[in-house]
């Protein structure tokens, strides 16, 4: 087993406790929203925000939370490696997509019309 897997296996019970705390804090923030029904909306929003942030902090203490954070950091590195299209290329591609949508829309409209006419002719309900 790798070191990372051993670390996960050794902290299983503690991870479950942190995960349970994370869920409890999230639910607590949502419950606080409804318990503070008579308070102004910003106060209720702050209660939910505190619950969500506390829940995220508790989740970060688990091995799963650290794995998610590693994934986010790795995604940022990969995002920096992307090569973005230039503005003229983006406009050209967008125009091509719109033209294809119009052409296919007209094609399917004609096919639908022809099938409807054929069906009316076969059933004898056409005018």
Secondary structure as UniProt FT lines:
FT   HELIX           3..10
FT   HELIX           12..35
FT   TURN            36..38
FT   HELIX           41..60
FT   HELIX           63..80
FT   HELIX           87..123
//
